[in-house]
């Protein structure tokens, strides 16, 4: 029995170490010598990278706070026409990656773009380019990323609002608070942990964004990493810039954990909790709620879908020329291989933690799951750095680079590190519901550790596995920088194909792969939505 326990422990330990390697690689590579490009970056671009990253994060956080909290508040506390519809459809923004939103925004408002064509068809010839707003540069990036990511704030805040007690609202009424004062003094502070958690995820995703910022030509730490590696072939410098970005990420990670340290997540004691009564809106107040939610839904989902659909119909040649079968098979291969590996190894890791109860292993696992907070571009560069070092210093007689760099295997490994947290936490939350006494009963009946794992734990957690598989599929379908750097030659997915067309100023051609990507992601999101919002 001791040997079997050791096998599970060692398996969990090995998985955690593999996931932690890229994080350690970035920190250890900070002191390596870099090329001459470092001095140029220090004197010119580094300040711009950092300042642009800060401005972008602040702009996105303010926008997502207003949109996410505002829409969550309306659908959680009020009744108005269409409220049940808006509750669900607002999460469809998850299906639109920021880089695809950026293509749509530019295409609609650019000179002689879609907006110009609409104005011309409605009002005849005119110089409409002078009156149409231009959403490019930093403003365009903030809008694109905000409407793509506000769902994090919306989902978490809505869940928190949904479970708030009527007692809180009655407290505000007894104190003589107006609706506005109750919202700012009672409702909002009680949902603070959920809001902070949502904003932290938004901030991490914003810092790691590559597609939207590179499309708008904004120099951030992420684009600096990509340029150092791809344009200047300076891997050490890419790691040096990655170090600065990691400091930002871990700072946010620390603040988010700190904000939750003294937070109370449980509901009031039984008997004191009263389900809140939704307030019926009428008149202009109802109209304002409908307009606000409709605007958010239209701007975040309908607008980019319509723009991509318009181009796909207007330029059918691009759709016909698109090798949909190959792109779909490539995307599904990555989804299947990565999803299977992530779920299987997350099971092994969690079961190893469960039966070994080792504190060191728990600490290492906690450290390793921070990989989800690290931008994909950093993980890709860190993985290449590690394989290159290992190839030159340990396996110098064997070409590891050829096996892992520019291959599906390497791509799947980096996906594994990037999304391990998502899979691991999903399995872990399921495991927390399985009492240890069930394991003990199985052992008394003569079940081995392996048989308990296969015959009891896996069947019990099948619903968690389904949810995790769908969430992983959505993330992998949308992932751009990892796929862009690690993919084999001429191996394209819908995401990389859309990016390549857009980077060549062929936005019309980028529409078809973008539209298909959004459609696939939307289907997965609608399937997942019943797990996201359980009102009963």
BAKE-337415 format. One record per residue (C-alpha): residue number from 1; x, y, z. Coordinates in nm, 4 decimals. Each point is the difference from the previous one (the first is absolute). Example, Ala and Ser with C-alpha at 12.3 -4.5 7.8 and 13.67 -1.06 7.14 Angstrom:
residues 2
    nr         xx         yy         zz
     1     1.2300    -0.4500     0.7800
     2     0.1370     0.3440    -0.0660
//
This chain:
residues 536
    nr         xx         yy         zz
     1     0.0000     0.0000     0.0000
     2     0.2842     0.2377     0.0832
     3     0.1476    -0.0406    -0.3484
     4    -0.3367     0.0769    -0.1615
     5    -0.0325     0.3147     0.2083
     6     0.3496     0.0984    -0.1083
     7    -0.0909    -0.0504    -0.3663
     8    -0.3003     0.2340     0.0337
     9     0.2075     0.2506     0.1965
    10     0.2850    -0.0073    -0.2513
    11    -0.2438     0.0353    -0.2905
    12    -0.1574     0.3090     0.1605
    13     0.3421     0.1402     0.0825
    14     0.1250    -0.0474    -0.3566
    15    -0.3096     0.1671    -0.1498
    16     0.0338     0.3001     0.2336
    17     0.3709     0.0358    -0.0810
    18    -0.0646    -0.0098    -0.3766
    19    -0.2640     0.2721     0.0304
    20     0.2268     0.2133     0.2224
    21     0.3048    -0.0223    -0.2337
    22    -0.0930     0.2949    -0.2293
    23    -0.0598     0.2278     0.3005
    24     0.3393    -0.0915     0.1503
    25     0.1643     0.0324    -0.3437
    26    -0.1107     0.3615    -0.0396
    27     0.1388     0.0975     0.3413
    28     0.3273    -0.1900    -0.0470
    29     0.0504     0.1445    -0.3505
    30    -0.0162     0.3567     0.1302
    31     0.3733     0.0041     0.0723
    32     0.1123    -0.1503    -0.3313
    33     0.1988     0.2275    -0.2354
    34    -0.2024     0.1554    -0.2810
    35     0.0870     0.1487    -0.3381
    36     0.0581     0.3643    -0.0892
    37    -0.3714     0.0508    -0.0496
    38    -0.0420     0.0171     0.3817
    39     0.1685     0.3416     0.0261
    40    -0.2186     0.1299    -0.2841
    41    -0.3154    -0.1265     0.1735
    42     0.1082     0.1467     0.3356
    43     0.0583     0.3445    -0.1471
    44    -0.3005     0.0093    -0.2299
    45    -0.2804    -0.2546     0.0160
    46    -0.0037    -0.1369     0.3570
    47    -0.1656     0.3080     0.1519
    48    -0.2539    -0.0048    -0.2844
    49    -0.0688    -0.3731     0.0546
    50    -0.0649     0.0536     0.3715
    51    -0.1994     0.3262    -0.0268
    52    -0.2198    -0.1329    -0.2817
    53    -0.0660    -0.3203     0.1958
    54    -0.1061     0.2019     0.3078
    55    -0.2245     0.2386    -0.1999
    56    -0.1597    -0.2955    -0.1806
    57    -0.0727    -0.1897     0.3239
    58    -0.1480     0.3062     0.1749
    59    -0.2207     0.0839    -0.3004
    60    -0.1253    -0.3575    -0.0329
    61    -0.0633    -0.0395     0.3750
    62    -0.2128     0.3165     0.0153
    63    -0.2001    -0.0985    -0.3095
    64    -0.0583    -0.3624     0.1035
    65    -0.0979     0.1099     0.3520
    66    -0.2722     0.2318    -0.1328
    67    -0.1295    -0.2472    -0.2615
    68     0.0353    -0.3186     0.2057
    69    -0.1288     0.1247     0.3363
    70    -0.2705     0.2156    -0.1610
    71    -0.1500    -0.2816    -0.2066
    72     0.0332    -0.2521     0.2891
    73    -0.1821     0.2394     0.2343
    74    -0.2897     0.0561    -0.2395
    75    -0.0668    -0.3693    -0.0743
    76     0.0444    -0.1044     0.3657
    77    -0.2181     0.2542     0.1822
    78    -0.2682     0.1067    -0.2474
    79    -0.2753    -0.1309    -0.2243
    80    -0.0405     0.1580    -0.3418
    81    -0.0919    -0.1263    -0.3490
    82     0.2693    -0.2342    -0.1312
    83     0.1883    -0.0372     0.3302
    84     0.0109    -0.3820    -0.0211
    85     0.1320     0.0251    -0.3554
    86     0.2755     0.2437     0.0967
    87     0.1071    -0.2148     0.2985
    88     0.1225    -0.2675    -0.2398
    89     0.1014     0.1735    -0.3209
    90     0.2389     0.2463     0.1671
    91     0.2466    -0.2850     0.0571
    92     0.0312    -0.0507    -0.3783
    93     0.2659     0.2732     0.0042
    94     0.2377    -0.2794     0.1070
    95    -0.0276    -0.1384    -0.3546
    96     0.1563     0.3110    -0.1554
    97     0.3773     0.0261     0.0527
    98     0.1351     0.3541     0.0361
    99     0.1979    -0.0240    -0.3249
   100    -0.3156    -0.0860    -0.2006
   101    -0.1858     0.2871     0.1675
   102     0.2883     0.2270    -0.1029
   103    -0.0375    -0.1056    -0.3646
   104    -0.3742     0.0739     0.0128
   105     0.0415     0.3393     0.1678
   106     0.2596     0.1144    -0.2512
   107    -0.1918    -0.1322    -0.3005
   108    -0.3223     0.1738     0.1031
   109     0.1379     0.3470     0.0758
   110     0.2978     0.0264    -0.2359
   111    -0.0047     0.2372    -0.2994
   112    -0.2446    -0.1343    -0.2590
   113    -0.0769    -0.2897     0.2349
   114    -0.3338    -0.1581     0.0890
   115    -0.1331     0.3051     0.1863
   116     0.0844     0.2181    -0.3022
   117    -0.1886    -0.2406    -0.2309
   118    -0.3053     0.0049     0.2289
   119    -0.0020     0.3820     0.0163
   120     0.0358     0.0228    -0.3774
   121    -0.2873    -0.2413    -0.0658
   122    -0.2264     0.1885     0.2439
   123     0.0866     0.3633    -0.0754
   124     0.1719    -0.0053    -0.3388
   125     0.3496     0.1240    -0.0859
   126     0.1876     0.2009     0.2628
   127     0.3302     0.0401     0.1799
   128    -0.0994    -0.2249     0.2917
   129     0.3594    -0.0914     0.0876
   130     0.0388     0.3355     0.1760
   131    -0.2935    -0.0603     0.2378
   132     0.0426    -0.3696     0.0728
   133     0.1987    -0.0715     0.3197
   134     0.3306    -0.1840    -0.0326
   135     0.0658    -0.2755     0.2506
   136     0.3656    -0.0858    -0.0412
   137     0.3171     0.0011     0.2078
   138    -0.0420    -0.0151     0.3773
   139    -0.3724     0.0848    -0.0056
   140    -0.0718    -0.2777    -0.2477
   141     0.1977    -0.2506     0.2081
   142    -0.1791     0.0966     0.3228
   143    -0.3442    -0.0335    -0.1623
   144     0.0837    -0.3305    -0.1734
   145     0.1487    -0.1645     0.3096
   146    -0.2713     0.1368     0.2325
   147    -0.2957    -0.1342    -0.1999
   148     0.1796    -0.3309    -0.0397
   149     0.0825    -0.0418     0.3708
   150    -0.2791     0.1702     0.1969
   151    -0.1655    -0.3434     0.0282
   152     0.2423    -0.0935     0.2801
   153    -0.1289     0.2878     0.2130
   154    -0.3618    -0.0570    -0.1070
   155    -0.0084    -0.3735     0.0804
   156     0.1706     0.0222     0.3404
   157    -0.1863     0.3151     0.1090
   158    -0.3354    -0.1344    -0.1154
   159     0.0554    -0.3193     0.2016
   160     0.0852     0.2081     0.3085
   161    -0.3012     0.2297    -0.0500
   162    -0.2312    -0.2959    -0.0550
   163     0.0770    -0.1463     0.3423
   164    -0.0242     0.3254     0.1918
   165    -0.2669    -0.0105     0.2691
   166    -0.3145     0.2139     0.0124
   167     0.1201     0.0906     0.3504
   168     0.2661     0.2250    -0.1549
   169    -0.2564     0.1893    -0.2056
   170    -0.2312     0.0349     0.2984
   171     0.2915     0.1298     0.2057
   172     0.0532     0.2786    -0.2523
   173    -0.3713     0.0815     0.0031
   174    -0.0078     0.0111     0.3823
   175     0.2958     0.2372    -0.0014
   176    -0.1874     0.2276    -0.2357
   177     0.2383    -0.0584    -0.2910
   178    -0.1059     0.0805    -0.3528
   179     0.0391    -0.2684    -0.2701
   180     0.3224     0.1682    -0.1098
   181     0.1395     0.0184     0.3544
   182    -0.0972    -0.3641     0.0700
   183     0.1869    -0.1065    -0.3132
   184     0.3214     0.1865     0.0833
   185    -0.0023    -0.0515     0.3796
   186    -0.1362    -0.3560     0.0357
   187    -0.0396    -0.2004    -0.3216
   188     0.3315     0.0920    -0.1646
   189     0.2221    -0.0498     0.3105
   190    -0.1556    -0.3425     0.0701
   191     0.0865    -0.1098    -0.3562
   192     0.3528     0.1420     0.0172
   193     0.1874    -0.3356     0.0090
   194    -0.1801    -0.1202    -0.3149
   195     0.0552     0.3322    -0.1777
   196     0.3699     0.0066     0.0936
   197     0.0408    -0.3605    -0.1176
   198    -0.1635     0.0845    -0.3333
   199     0.2072     0.3155    -0.0473
   200     0.3185    -0.1915     0.0865
   201    -0.0728    -0.2526    -0.2753
   202    -0.0697     0.2877    -0.2395
   203     0.3281     0.1699     0.0937
   204     0.2003    -0.3206    -0.0498
   205    -0.1624    -0.0683    -0.3368
   206     0.0548     0.3630    -0.1062
   207     0.3693    -0.0122     0.0851
   208     0.0344    -0.3232    -0.1959
   209    -0.1935     0.1199    -0.3060
   210     0.2004    -0.0150    -0.3196
   211    -0.2423    -0.0070    -0.2938
   212    -0.1893     0.3252     0.0649
   213     0.2960     0.2144     0.1107
   214     0.2217    -0.1151    -0.2867
   215    -0.2835     0.0676    -0.2471
   216    -0.0376     0.3575     0.1296
   217     0.3773     0.0472     0.0022
   218     0.0304     0.0569     0.3756
   219     0.3321    -0.0923     0.1566
   220    -0.0624    -0.1884     0.3247
   221     0.2111    -0.2447     0.1989
   222    -0.1669    -0.2875    -0.1875
   223     0.0827     0.1361    -0.3468
   224     0.3520     0.0773     0.1264
   225     0.0479    -0.3672     0.0918
   226    -0.1232    -0.1098    -0.3426
   227     0.2256     0.2503    -0.1837
   228     0.3065    -0.0963     0.2050
   229    -0.0483    -0.3675    -0.0810
   230    -0.1373     0.0059    -0.3567
   231     0.1440     0.3214    -0.1489
   232     0.3370     0.0215     0.1765
   233     0.0569    -0.3685     0.0823
   234     0.1035     0.0941     0.3554
   235    -0.1484    -0.2639     0.2298
   236     0.1792     0.1362     0.3089
   237    -0.1520     0.3449    -0.0526
   238    -0.3445    -0.1530    -0.0505
   239     0.0418    -0.1661     0.3410
   240     0.1249     0.3271     0.1522
   241    -0.3139     0.1844    -0.1141
   242    -0.2095    -0.3008     0.1087
   243     0.1428     0.0466     0.3492
   244    -0.1425     0.3540     0.0199
   245    -0.3383    -0.1199    -0.1217
   246     0.0026    -0.2846     0.2526
   247     0.0581     0.2528     0.2795
   248    -0.3168     0.1808    -0.1148
   249    -0.1938    -0.3276    -0.0162
   250     0.1128    -0.1277     0.3398
   251    -0.0719     0.3422     0.1493
   252    -0.3597    -0.0287    -0.1212
   253    -0.0133    -0.3624     0.1153
   254     0.1181     0.1072     0.3488
   255    -0.2475     0.2908     0.0230
   256    -0.2886    -0.2239    -0.1068
   257     0.0874    -0.2596     0.2653
   258     0.0503     0.2736     0.2606
   259    -0.3427     0.1449    -0.0761
   260    -0.1581    -0.3402     0.0675
   261     0.1945    -0.0733     0.3176
   262    -0.2558     0.1355     0.2459
   263    -0.3007    -0.0236    -0.2283
   264    -0.3040    -0.1971     0.1079
   265    -0.1473    -0.2131    -0.2752
   266    -0.2640    -0.1859     0.1964
   267    -0.3602     0.1115     0.0218
   268    -0.1502     0.1029     0.3327
   269    -0.1044    -0.2752     0.2354
   270    -0.3048    -0.2112    -0.0835
   271    -0.3196     0.1757     0.0880
   272     0.1484     0.3474    -0.0484
   273     0.0398    -0.0266    -0.3775
   274    -0.2912     0.1369    -0.1989
   275    -0.0194    -0.0354    -0.3767
   276    -0.0114     0.3481    -0.1456
   277    -0.3045     0.1278    -0.1839
   278     0.0718     0.1387    -0.3436
   279    -0.1274     0.3529    -0.0531
   280    -0.2235     0.0566    -0.3024
   281     0.1199     0.2868    -0.2186
   282    -0.2465     0.2031    -0.2036
   283    -0.0042     0.3099    -0.2132
   284     0.3257     0.1711    -0.0884
   285     0.1952    -0.2053     0.2588
   286    -0.0974    -0.3202    -0.1768
   287     0.0945     0.1580    -0.3328
   288     0.3444     0.1015     0.1344
   289     0.0650    -0.3586     0.1231
   290    -0.1032    -0.1463    -0.3366
   291     0.2126     0.2516    -0.1933
   292     0.3077    -0.0594     0.2192
   293    -0.0169    -0.3819    -0.0208
   294    -0.0839     0.0117    -0.3714
   295     0.2968     0.2279    -0.0645
   296     0.2380    -0.2308     0.1891
   297    -0.1303    -0.3099    -0.1827
   298     0.0079     0.1708    -0.3397
   299     0.3430     0.1602     0.0488
   300     0.1657    -0.3110     0.1465
   301    -0.1429    -0.2719    -0.2251
   302    -0.2441     0.1004    -0.2752
   303     0.2220     0.2790    -0.1354
   304     0.3128    -0.2102    -0.0693
   305    -0.2100    -0.2927    -0.1275
   306    -0.1906     0.2233    -0.2432
   307     0.3206     0.1622    -0.1245
   308     0.1653    -0.3375    -0.0635
   309    -0.3212    -0.1344    -0.1576
   310    -0.0290     0.3079    -0.2256
   311     0.3514    -0.0467    -0.1336
   312    -0.0420    -0.3744    -0.0408
   313    -0.3110     0.0549    -0.2128
   314     0.1445     0.2985    -0.1892
   315     0.3261    -0.1808    -0.0851
   316    -0.1050    -0.3664    -0.0431
   317     0.3281    -0.0802    -0.1781
   318     0.1886     0.0157     0.3309
   319    -0.2463    -0.2435     0.1566
   320     0.0188    -0.2376    -0.2980
   321     0.3830     0.0136    -0.0027
   322     0.0162    -0.0722     0.3722
   323     0.0969    -0.3588     0.0739
   324    -0.2645    -0.0446     0.2712
   325     0.0449    -0.3774     0.0339
   326     0.3747     0.0325     0.0619
   327    -0.0389     0.2907     0.2437
   328    -0.2773    -0.1810     0.1868
   329     0.1960    -0.3264     0.0195
   330     0.3130     0.1837     0.1206
   331    -0.2017     0.1838     0.2658
   332    -0.1790    -0.3159     0.1160
   333     0.3280    -0.1978     0.0124
   334     0.1431     0.2593     0.2396
   335    -0.3211     0.0103     0.2044
   336    -0.0211    -0.3800     0.0303
   337     0.3689    -0.0678     0.0763
   338     0.0402     0.2906     0.2415
   339    -0.3360    -0.0576     0.1695
   340     0.0658    -0.3713     0.0530
   341     0.3508     0.0615     0.1358
   342    -0.1153     0.2804     0.2311
   343    -0.2949    -0.1885     0.1468
   344     0.1866    -0.3298     0.0395
   345     0.3047     0.1524     0.1705
   346    -0.2174     0.2274     0.2161
   347    -0.1772    -0.3133     0.1245
   348     0.3342    -0.1666     0.0768
   349     0.1336     0.3113     0.1746
   350    -0.3111     0.0522     0.2133
   351    -0.0254    -0.3649     0.0981
   352     0.3708    -0.0030     0.0864
   353    -0.0546     0.3057     0.2221
   354    -0.3060    -0.1615     0.1548
   355     0.1639    -0.3230     0.1102
   356     0.3476     0.1329     0.0856
   357    -0.1179     0.3098     0.1967
   358     0.3479     0.1458    -0.0441
   359     0.0376     0.3703     0.0906
   360     0.2958     0.0564    -0.2323
   361    -0.1968    -0.1472    -0.2909
   362    -0.2947     0.2288     0.0773
   363     0.2286     0.3068     0.0021
   364     0.1649    -0.1048    -0.3275
   365    -0.3403    -0.0618    -0.1609
   366    -0.1209     0.3447     0.1116
   367     0.3116     0.1579    -0.1507
   368    -0.0295    -0.1941    -0.3255
   369    -0.3623     0.0984    -0.0683
   370     0.1020     0.3667    -0.0229
   371     0.0934    -0.0889    -0.3599
   372    -0.3528     0.1031    -0.1012
   373     0.0801     0.3552     0.1103
   374     0.3074     0.0092    -0.2222
   375    -0.0439     0.1213    -0.3582
   376     0.0205    -0.2706    -0.2644
   377     0.2818     0.1818    -0.1740
   378     0.2172    -0.0224     0.3160
   379    -0.0721    -0.3704     0.0385
   380     0.0926    -0.0644    -0.3628
   381     0.3283     0.1916     0.0307
   382     0.0802    -0.1619     0.3373
   383    -0.0668    -0.3470    -0.1416
   384     0.2275     0.0650    -0.2996
   385     0.2690     0.1329     0.2371
   386    -0.0199    -0.3100     0.2199
   387     0.0057    -0.2459    -0.2932
   388     0.2955     0.1852    -0.1565
   389     0.1953    -0.0114     0.3284
   390    -0.0887    -0.3664     0.0592
   391     0.0952    -0.0830    -0.3583
   392     0.3419     0.1653     0.0293
   393     0.0949    -0.1048     0.3541
   394    -0.1677    -0.3357     0.0675
   395    -0.1290    -0.1625    -0.3190
   396     0.2686     0.1458    -0.2285
   397     0.0207    -0.3348    -0.1839
   398    -0.3723     0.0106    -0.0821
   399    -0.1907     0.2755    -0.1844
   400    -0.2763     0.0932     0.2429
   401    -0.0699     0.3278    -0.1808
   402    -0.1164    -0.1897    -0.3059
   403    -0.2474    -0.1992     0.2111
   404    -0.1469     0.2810     0.2093
   405     0.0491     0.3289    -0.1868
   406    -0.2221     0.0566    -0.3001
   407    -0.1984    -0.3183     0.0650
   408    -0.3452    -0.1029     0.1186
   409     0.1608    -0.1715     0.3005
   410     0.1681     0.3223     0.1136
   411    -0.3211     0.1944    -0.0602
   412    -0.2021    -0.2426     0.2116
   413     0.2601     0.0114     0.2822
   414    -0.0166     0.3818     0.0171
   415    -0.3821    -0.0134    -0.0107
   416     0.0259    -0.2433     0.2906
   417     0.2024     0.2467     0.2068
   418    -0.2241     0.2941    -0.0962
   419    -0.3337    -0.1641     0.0811
   420     0.1029    -0.2429     0.2738
   421    -0.1464     0.2301     0.2653
   422    -0.3426    -0.0086    -0.1663
   423    -0.0051    -0.3802    -0.0184
   424     0.1624    -0.0568     0.3400
   425    -0.2304     0.2373     0.1906
   426    -0.3056    -0.1469    -0.1708
   427     0.0912    -0.3549     0.1046
   428     0.1034     0.1209     0.3451
   429    -0.3358     0.1716     0.0644
   430    -0.1713    -0.3292    -0.0918
   431     0.2296    -0.1983     0.2278
   432    -0.0837     0.2266     0.2955
   433    -0.3561    -0.1371    -0.0176
   434     0.1175    -0.3618     0.0390
   435     0.0303    -0.0905     0.3684
   436     0.3145    -0.1897     0.1009
   437    -0.2239    -0.2588     0.1667
   438    -0.1033    -0.1184    -0.3480
   439     0.3652    -0.0830    -0.0740
   440     0.0371    -0.1808     0.3326
   441    -0.3150    -0.2038    -0.0672
   442     0.1338    -0.0976    -0.3415
   443     0.3311    -0.1153     0.1515
   444    -0.1889    -0.2099     0.2593
   445    -0.1884    -0.1683    -0.2854
   446     0.3343    -0.1018    -0.1508
   447     0.0289     0.2751    -0.2623
   448     0.3544     0.1034    -0.0870
   449     0.0997     0.3667    -0.0389
   450    -0.0202    -0.0353    -0.3791
   451    -0.3367    -0.1765     0.0092
   452    -0.1418     0.2652     0.2347
   453     0.1237     0.2680    -0.2395
   454    -0.1453    -0.1675    -0.3122
   455    -0.3260    -0.1430     0.1373
   456    -0.1052     0.2653     0.2522
   457     0.1677     0.3366    -0.0530
   458    -0.0140     0.0275    -0.3806
   459    -0.3736    -0.0923    -0.0289
   460    -0.0831     0.2387     0.2870
   461     0.1824     0.2887    -0.1673
   462    -0.1292    -0.0537    -0.3555
   463    -0.2093     0.3224     0.0044
   464     0.3029     0.2014     0.1134
   465     0.2031    -0.1591    -0.2801
   466    -0.2614     0.0996    -0.2600
   467    -0.0009     0.3614     0.1181
   468     0.3817     0.0172     0.0087
   469     0.0256    -0.1541    -0.3464
   470    -0.2318     0.2665    -0.1436
   471     0.1810     0.2876     0.1756
   472     0.3378    -0.1308    -0.1187
   473    -0.1334    -0.0305    -0.3556
   474    -0.1106     0.3653     0.0005
   475     0.3401     0.1186     0.1269
   476     0.2021    -0.2123    -0.2446
   477    -0.2129     0.1021    -0.2991
   478     0.0606     0.3699     0.0774
   479     0.3686    -0.0256     0.1045
   480     0.2219     0.2005    -0.2366
   481     0.3598     0.0772     0.1162
   482     0.0913    -0.3548     0.1096
   483    -0.1367    -0.1477    -0.3230
   484     0.1691     0.2706    -0.2062
   485     0.3451    -0.0669     0.1481
   486    -0.0084    -0.3764     0.0628
   487    -0.1994    -0.1374    -0.2956
   488     0.1626    -0.2128    -0.2717
   489     0.0726     0.1581    -0.3390
   490    -0.3208     0.0538    -0.2032
   491    -0.2140    -0.1246     0.2908
   492    -0.2805     0.2537     0.0406
   493    -0.3062     0.0262     0.2238
   494    -0.2939     0.2390    -0.0396
   495     0.1712     0.2387     0.2450
   496     0.3407     0.0069    -0.1739
   497    -0.1570     0.0169    -0.3474
   498    -0.2084     0.3033     0.0980
   499     0.3053     0.1670     0.1573
   500     0.2206    -0.0618    -0.3056
   501    -0.2588     0.1517    -0.2352
   502    -0.0506     0.3002     0.2305
   503     0.3776     0.0594     0.0386
   504     0.0181     0.0145    -0.3818
   505    -0.2799     0.2642    -0.0044
   506    -0.2393    -0.2541    -0.1521
   507    -0.2800     0.0588     0.2496
   508    -0.2631    -0.1221    -0.2449
   509     0.1787    -0.3365    -0.0205
   510     0.0278    -0.0163     0.3823
   511    -0.3804     0.0165     0.0299
   512    -0.0795    -0.3620    -0.0944
   513     0.2380    -0.1769     0.2460
   514    -0.0966     0.2538     0.2692
   515    -0.3714    -0.0666    -0.0513
   516     0.0433    -0.3785     0.0151
   517     0.2126     0.0331     0.3159
   518    -0.2718     0.2115     0.1661
   519    -0.2729    -0.2481    -0.1026
   520     0.1878    -0.3012     0.1434
   521     0.0831     0.1845     0.3235
   522    -0.3613     0.1214     0.0330
   523    -0.1340    -0.3562    -0.0195
   524     0.2382    -0.1108     0.2759
   525    -0.0904     0.3035     0.2133
   526    -0.3743    -0.0616    -0.0290
   527     0.0565    -0.3625     0.1075
   528     0.2100     0.1222     0.2943
   529    -0.2478     0.2725     0.1013
   530    -0.2227    -0.2392     0.1961
   531     0.3002    -0.0670     0.2280
   532     0.0895     0.3699     0.0267
   533    -0.3403     0.1171     0.1198
   534    -0.1884    -0.2335     0.2309
   535    -0.2776     0.2129     0.1425
   536    -0.1477    -0.2834     0.2010
//
